[in-house]
Amino acid sequence: MRIRVQRFIATCLQRDPGQPSVCAMALELAAWQRARNPAYGAFCGQVDPRAMHEIPALPVALFRSLPLSCHPEQPPVHLFHTSGTTTGSPGVHRLVDTVTYDLASAGWFRAWLPDAPSRAISLLPSPASAPHSSLSHMVGLLYPRARWLAEATPMADAAAAWEILSQQREPVFVASTALSLASLLDGTGQCTLPPGSVLMTTGGFKGRSLEVEPEGLLREASRRLGPGVRLVGEYGMTELCSQLWSRPWTPGSAEPLCARGPFFAPPWLVPIVVDPGSGAPQPVGQRGQLRFVDLANDHSVLAIETMDLGSLDADGGLLLHGRLPGAAARGCSLSAEEALRHSRARR
């Protein structure tokens, strides 16, 4: 089944019109996973889905307590951990390898940003120093020769980062979480990156202890990094093997700058917005709880339910609207937030 999923993803990237529908593949993969993933099979019970939204979606909180694997006889080689929640209990995504993850992640990135710079600077910990971070793995996959500026701490030193950024003479891809970017802008640096450079932000603005206005932060980043820098947002999570990306934005762009999207998924990743109470799919433009069906999750569970609120626009783009009321903060910005808060406290 894994080979079929990988072939399906490859044909999506090649835009092959003769491929099976994503719904048909999802229903087949769901049945296969129920038979081979004991925890997911028990969760599904006797449900017999006939449509995408009927596939039982596992709450992401259960990644903290259940051994979710379709290969229980094989020890997982890759353990991707969430950054936890305010409770401090991380979830774990168990993979026996990253073949499908790598195909999906690199394939959609290159299809979405075909003219992305060939060089990268990362304000994130490297895969070597953060082996359980799916975000670090993704950036390392996209840019094996990236220059990593945050090795021993969750965030790079702002002064050192500005110095390195100011030395760039060719377009560069800058990878950052939202709060790592806030830390960079806490410094006094400013430079003009070469035209064609890209700043990627991800992770959201968790807002537990820091008040950061998203669009204002991105506009300040654009001002201080130069008018030729495109801003692009990435939306993903440890429990997914695929990511969503926003359209690049530059000053003067016809589209407004919006930190919450829209984000666009590859053909094999389907966002579903549901009513939090009934689970019924919501129409375009209506806010609701986010679920995802990700065929690249071939090792674990393809359908997950998050505690995020979102809506879909007429073009299929996903807009984020924060967390469900009462949901704990989580995600890749949490460790960065702690470091930034302590840094500010020392001043």
C-alpha positions as a Markdown table, in Angstrom:
| # | Residue | x | y | z |
|---|---|---|---|---|
| 1 | Met | 0.0 | 0.0 | 0.0 |
| 2 | Arg | 2.8 | 2.4 | 0.8 |
| 3 | Ile | 4.2 | 2.0 | -2.8 |
| 4 | Arg | 0.8 | 2.8 | -4.2 |
| 5 | Val | 0.5 | 5.9 | -2.0 |
| 6 | Gln | 4.0 | 7.1 | -3.1 |
| 7 | Arg | 3.1 | 6.5 | -6.7 |
| 8 | Phe | -0.2 | 8.5 | -6.2 |
| 9 | Ile | 1.8 | 11.4 | -4.8 |
| 10 | Ala | 4.3 | 11.2 | -7.6 |
| 11 | Thr | 1.5 | 11.3 | -10.2 |
| 12 | Cys | -0.1 | 14.3 | -8.5 |
| 13 | Leu | 3.2 | 16.1 | -8.8 |
| 14 | Gln | 3.3 | 15.2 | -12.5 |
| 15 | Arg | -0.4 | 16.3 | -12.9 |
| 16 | Asp | -1.3 | 13.0 | -14.4 |
| 17 | Pro | -5.1 | 13.2 | -15.3 |
| 18 | Gly | -5.4 | 9.4 | -15.3 |
| 19 | Gln | -4.7 | 8.9 | -11.6 |
| 20 | Pro | -7.4 | 7.6 | -9.2 |
| 21 | Ser | -9.3 | 10.2 | -7.1 |
| 22 | Val | -7.9 | 11.3 | -3.8 |
| 23 | Cys | -11.2 | 10.2 | -2.2 |
| 24 | Ala | -10.9 | 6.7 | -3.5 |
| 25 | Met | -7.3 | 6.4 | -2.4 |
| 26 | Ala | -8.1 | 7.8 | 1.0 |
| 27 | Leu | -10.9 | 5.3 | 1.6 |
| 28 | Glu | -8.7 | 2.5 | 0.5 |
| 29 | Leu | -5.8 | 3.6 | 2.7 |
| 30 | Ala | -8.2 | 4.1 | 5.7 |
| 31 | Ala | -9.4 | 0.5 | 5.4 |
| 32 | Trp | -5.8 | -0.7 | 5.1 |
| 33 | Gln | -4.8 | 1.2 | 8.2 |
| 34 | Arg | -7.7 | 0.1 | 10.3 |
| 35 | Ala | -6.7 | -3.5 | 9.6 |
| 36 | Arg | -3.0 | -3.0 | 10.5 |
| 37 | Asn | -3.0 | -0.2 | 13.1 |
| 38 | Pro | -4.5 | -1.8 | 16.3 |
| 39 | Ala | -5.1 | 1.5 | 18.1 |
| 40 | Tyr | -6.7 | 3.2 | 15.1 |
| 41 | Gly | -8.8 | 0.1 | 14.4 |
| 42 | Ala | -10.1 | 0.2 | 17.9 |
| 43 | Phe | -10.9 | 3.9 | 17.6 |
| 44 | Cys | -12.8 | 3.4 | 14.3 |
| 45 | Gly | -15.0 | 0.6 | 15.6 |
| 46 | Gln | -17.6 | -0.5 | 13.1 |
| 47 | Val | -17.7 | 2.8 | 11.1 |
| 48 | Asp | -17.8 | 2.1 | 7.3 |
| 49 | Pro | -16.9 | 5.4 | 5.7 |
| 50 | Arg | -18.2 | 6.1 | 2.1 |
| 51 | Ala | -16.9 | 9.7 | 1.8 |
| 52 | Met | -13.8 | 11.6 | 2.8 |
| 53 | His | -15.4 | 13.4 | 5.8 |
| 54 | Glu | -16.7 | 10.1 | 7.1 |
| 55 | Ile | -13.2 | 8.7 | 7.7 |
| 56 | Pro | -12.8 | 8.6 | 11.5 |
| 57 | Ala | -10.4 | 11.4 | 12.4 |
| 58 | Leu | -8.2 | 10.7 | 15.4 |
| 59 | Pro | -7.8 | 13.6 | 17.8 |
| 60 | Val | -4.1 | 14.8 | 17.8 |
| 61 | Ala | -4.1 | 14.5 | 21.6 |
| 62 | Leu | -4.1 | 10.7 | 21.3 |
| 63 | Phe | -0.6 | 10.9 | 19.7 |
| 64 | Arg | 0.5 | 11.5 | 23.2 |
| 65 | Ser | -0.8 | 8.2 | 24.6 |
| 66 | Leu | -1.3 | 5.7 | 21.8 |
| 67 | Pro | 1.3 | 3.7 | 19.8 |
| 68 | Leu | 0.0 | 4.7 | 16.4 |
| 69 | Ser | 1.7 | 2.5 | 13.8 |
| 70 | Cys | 0.7 | 0.4 | 10.9 |
| 71 | His | 3.9 | -1.6 | 11.3 |
| 72 | Pro | 3.8 | -2.5 | 15.0 |
| 73 | Glu | 6.3 | -5.3 | 14.5 |
| 74 | Gln | 8.9 | -2.9 | 13.3 |
| 75 | Pro | 10.6 | -0.5 | 15.8 |
| 76 | Pro | 10.1 | 3.1 | 14.5 |
| 77 | Val | 13.3 | 4.7 | 13.2 |
| 78 | His | 12.0 | 8.3 | 13.3 |
| 79 | Leu | 10.2 | 9.7 | 16.2 |
| 80 | Phe | 8.9 | 13.1 | 15.6 |
| 81 | His | 7.8 | 14.9 | 18.8 |
| 82 | Thr | 5.4 | 17.8 | 19.1 |
| 83 | Ser | 6.8 | 20.7 | 21.1 |
| 84 | Gly | 4.2 | 19.7 | 23.6 |
| 85 | Thr | 1.4 | 21.9 | 25.1 |
| 86 | Thr | 1.2 | 24.0 | 28.1 |
| 87 | Thr | 0.9 | 20.7 | 30.0 |
| 88 | Gly | 4.3 | 19.7 | 28.8 |
| 89 | Ser | 3.2 | 16.4 | 27.4 |
| 90 | Pro | 4.4 | 15.9 | 23.8 |
| 91 | Gly | 2.8 | 13.8 | 21.1 |
| 92 | Val | 4.9 | 11.3 | 19.1 |
| 93 | His | 4.5 | 10.5 | 15.4 |
| 94 | Arg | 6.2 | 7.1 | 14.8 |
| 95 | Leu | 7.7 | 6.5 | 11.3 |
| 96 | Val | 9.7 | 3.4 | 10.2 |
| 97 | Asp | 11.3 | 5.7 | 7.6 |
| 98 | Thr | 10.8 | 9.1 | 6.0 |
| 99 | Val | 10.5 | 8.1 | 2.3 |
| 100 | Thr | 6.8 | 9.2 | 1.9 |
| 101 | Tyr | 7.3 | 12.2 | 4.2 |
| 102 | Asp | 10.3 | 13.4 | 2.1 |
| 103 | Leu | 8.5 | 12.8 | -1.2 |
| 104 | Ala | 5.5 | 14.8 | -0.1 |
| 105 | Ser | 7.3 | 17.6 | 1.6 |
| 106 | Ala | 10.0 | 18.2 | -1.0 |
| 107 | Gly | 7.6 | 17.6 | -3.9 |
| 108 | Trp | 5.0 | 20.2 | -2.8 |
| 109 | Phe | 7.6 | 22.8 | -1.8 |
| 110 | Arg | 9.2 | 22.6 | -5.2 |
| 111 | Ala | 5.9 | 22.7 | -7.0 |
| 112 | Trp | 4.7 | 25.6 | -5.0 |
| 113 | Leu | 7.9 | 27.7 | -5.0 |
| 114 | Pro | 9.7 | 26.5 | -8.1 |
| 115 | Asp | 12.0 | 29.6 | -8.1 |
| 116 | Ala | 13.0 | 29.3 | -4.4 |
| 117 | Pro | 16.6 | 30.3 | -3.7 |
| 118 | Ser | 19.1 | 27.5 | -3.7 |
| 119 | Arg | 20.8 | 28.6 | -0.5 |
| 120 | Ala | 19.2 | 28.8 | 3.0 |
| 121 | Ile | 19.8 | 30.3 | 6.4 |
| 122 | Ser | 17.8 | 28.8 | 9.3 |
| 123 | Leu | 16.9 | 30.5 | 12.5 |
| 124 | Leu | 15.8 | 27.0 | 13.8 |
| 125 | Pro | 17.8 | 24.2 | 15.5 |
| 126 | Ser | 19.4 | 21.8 | 13.0 |
| 127 | Pro | 18.2 | 18.2 | 12.5 |
| 128 | Ala | 21.4 | 17.1 | 14.3 |
| 129 | Ser | 20.6 | 19.2 | 17.4 |
| 130 | Ala | 16.8 | 18.6 | 17.2 |
| 131 | Pro | 16.4 | 15.1 | 15.8 |
| 132 | His | 12.8 | 14.8 | 16.9 |
| 133 | Ser | 11.6 | 18.0 | 15.2 |
| 134 | Ser | 9.7 | 17.5 | 12.1 |
| 135 | Leu | 10.1 | 21.2 | 11.2 |
| 136 | Ser | 13.9 | 20.9 | 11.4 |
| 137 | His | 13.8 | 17.7 | 9.4 |
| 138 | Met | 11.7 | 19.4 | 6.7 |
| 139 | Val | 14.0 | 22.4 | 6.4 |
| 140 | Gly | 17.1 | 20.1 | 6.4 |
| 141 | Leu | 15.4 | 18.0 | 3.6 |
| 142 | Leu | 14.7 | 21.1 | 1.5 |
| 143 | Tyr | 18.2 | 22.6 | 2.2 |
| 144 | Pro | 20.8 | 20.0 | 3.1 |
| 145 | Arg | 23.5 | 22.7 | 3.1 |
| 146 | Ala | 21.5 | 25.2 | 5.1 |
| 147 | Arg | 23.4 | 27.4 | 7.6 |
| 148 | Trp | 21.9 | 26.8 | 11.0 |
| 149 | Leu | 22.0 | 29.7 | 13.4 |
| 150 | Ala | 20.3 | 28.1 | 16.4 |
| 151 | Glu | 22.2 | 25.0 | 17.5 |
| 152 | Ala | 22.4 | 25.1 | 21.3 |
| 153 | Thr | 19.2 | 27.2 | 21.9 |
| 154 | Pro | 15.7 | 27.3 | 20.4 |
| 155 | Met | 16.6 | 30.6 | 18.7 |
| 156 | Ala | 19.5 | 32.3 | 17.0 |
| 157 | Asp | 21.4 | 35.2 | 18.6 |
| 158 | Ala | 19.8 | 38.2 | 17.0 |
| 159 | Ala | 23.1 | 40.2 | 16.6 |
| 160 | Ala | 24.9 | 37.3 | 15.1 |
| 161 | Ala | 22.0 | 36.6 | 12.8 |
| 162 | Trp | 21.8 | 40.2 | 11.5 |
| 163 | Glu | 25.5 | 40.1 | 10.8 |
| 164 | Ile | 25.2 | 37.0 | 8.7 |
| 165 | Leu | 22.1 | 38.2 | 6.9 |
| 166 | Ser | 23.9 | 41.4 | 6.0 |
| 167 | Gln | 26.7 | 39.5 | 4.3 |
| 168 | Gln | 24.5 | 37.8 | 1.7 |
| 169 | Arg | 25.1 | 38.6 | -1.9 |
| 170 | Glu | 22.9 | 36.0 | -3.5 |
| 171 | Pro | 19.2 | 35.2 | -2.9 |
| 172 | Val | 18.7 | 33.2 | 0.2 |
| 173 | Phe | 15.8 | 31.3 | 1.8 |
| 174 | Val | 15.4 | 32.3 | 5.5 |
| 175 | Ala | 13.5 | 29.7 | 7.6 |
| 176 | Ser | 12.0 | 30.8 | 10.9 |
| 177 | Thr | 9.2 | 30.3 | 13.3 |
| 178 | Ala | 7.0 | 33.3 | 14.0 |
| 179 | Leu | 8.5 | 33.8 | 17.5 |
| 180 | Ser | 12.1 | 33.3 | 16.3 |
| 181 | Leu | 11.4 | 36.1 | 13.8 |
| 182 | Ala | 10.1 | 38.2 | 16.8 |
| 183 | Ser | 13.4 | 37.5 | 18.5 |
| 184 | Leu | 15.4 | 38.6 | 15.4 |
| 185 | Leu | 13.4 | 41.8 | 15.2 |
| 186 | Asp | 14.0 | 42.5 | 18.9 |
| 187 | Gly | 17.5 | 43.3 | 17.7 |
| 188 | Thr | 18.5 | 46.5 | 16.1 |
| 189 | Gly | 19.7 | 45.1 | 12.8 |
| 190 | Gln | 18.6 | 45.9 | 9.3 |
| 191 | Cys | 19.9 | 44.8 | 5.9 |
| 192 | Thr | 18.8 | 44.5 | 2.3 |
| 193 | Leu | 18.7 | 40.9 | 1.2 |
| 194 | Pro | 19.3 | 40.3 | -2.5 |
| 195 | Pro | 16.1 | 40.3 | -4.6 |
| 196 | Gly | 14.5 | 36.9 | -4.9 |
| 197 | Ser | 15.2 | 36.0 | -1.3 |
| 198 | Val | 12.4 | 34.4 | 0.7 |
| 199 | Leu | 11.4 | 34.6 | 4.3 |
| 200 | Met | 9.4 | 31.6 | 5.6 |
| 201 | Thr | 7.5 | 31.8 | 8.8 |
| 202 | Thr | 5.6 | 29.1 | 10.6 |
| 203 | Gly | 4.4 | 28.1 | 14.0 |
| 204 | Gly | 1.8 | 30.8 | 14.7 |
| 205 | Phe | 1.7 | 33.3 | 17.5 |
| 206 | Lys | 0.7 | 31.3 | 20.5 |
| 207 | Gly | 0.1 | 34.3 | 22.7 |
| 208 | Arg | 0.5 | 32.7 | 26.1 |
| 209 | Ser | 2.8 | 35.3 | 27.5 |
| 210 | Leu | 3.8 | 37.5 | 24.5 |
| 211 | Glu | 1.6 | 39.8 | 22.7 |
| 212 | Val | 2.7 | 39.8 | 19.0 |
| 213 | Glu | 0.6 | 41.4 | 16.3 |
| 214 | Pro | 1.2 | 39.0 | 13.3 |
| 215 | Glu | 0.8 | 41.3 | 10.3 |
| 216 | Gly | 2.7 | 44.1 | 12.0 |
| 217 | Leu | 5.6 | 41.7 | 12.7 |
| 218 | Leu | 5.7 | 40.6 | 9.1 |
| 219 | Arg | 5.5 | 44.1 | 7.8 |
| 220 | Glu | 8.4 | 45.1 | 10.0 |
| 221 | Ala | 10.4 | 42.0 | 8.8 |
| 222 | Ser | 9.7 | 43.1 | 5.2 |
| 223 | Arg | 10.9 | 46.6 | 6.0 |
| 224 | Arg | 14.1 | 45.6 | 7.7 |
| 225 | Leu | 15.0 | 42.8 | 5.3 |
| 226 | Gly | 14.5 | 44.8 | 2.1 |
| 227 | Pro | 11.8 | 45.3 | -0.6 |
| 228 | Gly | 13.0 | 42.3 | -2.7 |
| 229 | Val | 12.2 | 39.7 | -0.1 |
| 230 | Arg | 9.1 | 37.6 | -0.6 |
| 231 | Leu | 7.2 | 36.5 | 2.5 |
| 232 | Val | 5.7 | 33.0 | 2.6 |
| 233 | Gly | 3.9 | 31.1 | 5.3 |
| 234 | Glu | 4.1 | 27.4 | 6.1 |
| 235 | Tyr | 1.4 | 25.5 | 8.0 |
| 236 | Gly | 2.1 | 22.0 | 9.2 |
| 237 | Met | 2.2 | 19.9 | 12.3 |
| 238 | Thr | 4.1 | 16.9 | 13.7 |
| 239 | Glu | 1.0 | 14.7 | 13.2 |
| 240 | Leu | 1.0 | 15.4 | 9.4 |
| 241 | Cys | 3.6 | 14.4 | 6.8 |
| 242 | Ser | 2.5 | 17.1 | 4.4 |
| 243 | Gln | 2.5 | 20.8 | 4.6 |
| 244 | Leu | 0.4 | 23.8 | 3.4 |
| 245 | Trp | 2.0 | 26.9 | 2.0 |
| 246 | Ser | 0.7 | 30.5 | 1.4 |
| 247 | Arg | 1.2 | 32.5 | -1.7 |
| 248 | Pro | 4.4 | 34.6 | -1.7 |
| 249 | Trp | 3.9 | 38.2 | -0.7 |
| 250 | Thr | 6.0 | 41.3 | -1.4 |
| 251 | Pro | 5.5 | 45.0 | -0.8 |
| 252 | Gly | 3.0 | 46.3 | -3.4 |
| 253 | Ser | 1.4 | 42.9 | -3.9 |
| 254 | Ala | -2.2 | 42.9 | -5.1 |
| 255 | Glu | -3.1 | 40.5 | -2.2 |
| 256 | Pro | -3.2 | 41.8 | 1.3 |
| 257 | Leu | -0.7 | 40.6 | 3.8 |
| 258 | Cys | -2.4 | 38.1 | 6.1 |
| 259 | Ala | -0.5 | 35.9 | 8.6 |
| 260 | Arg | -3.4 | 33.4 | 8.9 |
| 261 | Gly | -3.5 | 32.4 | 5.3 |
| 262 | Pro | -4.8 | 31.4 | 3.0 |
| 263 | Phe | -2.7 | 28.2 | 3.0 |
| 264 | Phe | -2.8 | 25.8 | 0.1 |
| 265 | Ala | -2.5 | 22.0 | 0.4 |
| 266 | Pro | -1.1 | 19.5 | -2.1 |
| 267 | Pro | -3.7 | 17.3 | -3.8 |
| 268 | Trp | -3.1 | 14.4 | -1.4 |
| 269 | Leu | -3.8 | 16.5 | 1.7 |
| 270 | Val | -7.4 | 17.4 | 2.2 |
| 271 | Pro | -8.4 | 20.0 | 4.9 |
| 272 | Ile | -12.0 | 19.5 | 6.2 |
| 273 | Val | -13.8 | 22.1 | 8.3 |
| 274 | Val | -16.4 | 20.6 | 10.6 |
| 275 | Asp | -18.9 | 21.8 | 13.2 |
| 276 | Pro | -17.2 | 21.1 | 16.6 |
| 277 | Gly | -20.4 | 19.8 | 18.0 |
| 278 | Ser | -21.9 | 17.6 | 15.3 |
| 279 | Gly | -18.8 | 16.9 | 13.1 |
| 280 | Ala | -20.8 | 17.9 | 10.0 |
| 281 | Pro | -18.8 | 19.5 | 7.2 |
| 282 | Gln | -19.0 | 23.3 | 7.1 |
| 283 | Pro | -19.6 | 25.2 | 3.8 |
| 284 | Val | -17.1 | 27.5 | 2.2 |
| 285 | Gly | -16.4 | 30.6 | 4.4 |
| 286 | Gln | -17.9 | 29.1 | 7.6 |
| 287 | Arg | -15.5 | 28.7 | 10.6 |
| 288 | Gly | -15.2 | 25.3 | 12.3 |
| 289 | Gln | -12.8 | 22.7 | 13.7 |
| 290 | Leu | -10.0 | 21.5 | 11.4 |
| 291 | Arg | -9.5 | 18.0 | 10.3 |
| 292 | Phe | -7.0 | 16.7 | 7.8 |
| 293 | Val | -6.8 | 13.7 | 5.6 |
| 294 | Asp | -3.2 | 13.2 | 4.6 |
| 295 | Leu | -2.3 | 10.3 | 2.4 |
| 296 | Ala | 1.4 | 10.8 | 3.2 |
| 297 | Asn | 0.6 | 9.6 | 6.7 |
| 298 | Asp | 0.9 | 6.0 | 5.4 |
| 299 | His | 2.7 | 4.8 | 8.5 |
| 300 | Ser | 0.2 | 5.9 | 11.1 |
| 301 | Val | -3.2 | 7.5 | 10.7 |
| 302 | Leu | -4.3 | 9.4 | 7.6 |
| 303 | Ala | -7.2 | 11.3 | 9.2 |
| 304 | Ile | -6.6 | 13.6 | 12.2 |
| 305 | Glu | -8.6 | 16.1 | 14.1 |
| 306 | Thr | -7.0 | 19.2 | 15.5 |
| 307 | Met | -8.0 | 21.8 | 18.1 |
| 308 | Asp | -7.5 | 24.6 | 15.5 |
| 309 | Leu | -10.3 | 26.7 | 14.0 |
| 310 | Gly | -10.3 | 27.5 | 10.3 |
| 311 | Ser | -12.3 | 28.1 | 7.2 |
| 312 | Leu | -11.9 | 27.4 | 3.5 |
| 313 | Asp | -12.2 | 30.1 | 0.9 |
| 314 | Ala | -13.6 | 29.7 | -2.6 |
| 315 | Asp | -10.2 | 28.8 | -4.0 |
| 316 | Gly | -9.7 | 26.0 | -1.5 |
| 317 | Gly | -7.3 | 28.0 | 0.6 |
| 318 | Leu | -7.3 | 27.4 | 4.3 |
| 319 | Leu | -7.7 | 30.4 | 6.7 |
| 320 | Leu | -6.7 | 30.0 | 10.3 |
| 321 | His | -8.8 | 31.5 | 13.2 |
| 322 | Gly | -6.9 | 30.4 | 16.3 |
| 323 | Arg | -7.6 | 27.6 | 18.7 |
| 324 | Leu | -10.9 | 26.2 | 19.9 |
| 325 | Pro | -12.0 | 27.8 | 23.2 |
| 326 | Gly | -10.2 | 26.0 | 26.1 |
| 327 | Ala | -7.6 | 24.3 | 23.8 |
| 328 | Ala | -4.1 | 24.3 | 25.2 |
| 329 | Ala | -1.4 | 26.2 | 23.3 |
| 330 | Arg | 0.9 | 23.9 | 21.3 |
| 331 | Gly | 3.3 | 23.9 | 18.4 |
| 332 | Cys | 6.8 | 24.7 | 17.3 |
| 333 | Ser | 6.8 | 28.3 | 18.6 |
| 334 | Leu | 6.5 | 27.2 | 22.3 |
| 335 | Ser | 10.1 | 26.6 | 23.0 |
| 336 | Ala | 11.0 | 29.7 | 21.1 |
| 337 | Glu | 8.5 | 31.7 | 23.2 |
| 338 | Glu | 10.1 | 30.5 | 26.4 |
| 339 | Ala | 13.5 | 31.6 | 25.2 |
| 340 | Leu | 12.3 | 34.9 | 24.0 |
| 341 | Arg | 10.5 | 35.7 | 27.2 |
| 342 | His | 13.5 | 34.8 | 29.3 |
| 343 | Ser | 15.7 | 36.9 | 27.0 |
| 344 | Arg | 13.5 | 40.0 | 27.5 |
| 345 | Ala | 13.4 | 39.4 | 31.2 |
| 346 | Arg | 17.2 | 39.7 | 31.5 |
| 347 | Arg | 17.3 | 43.2 | 29.9 |
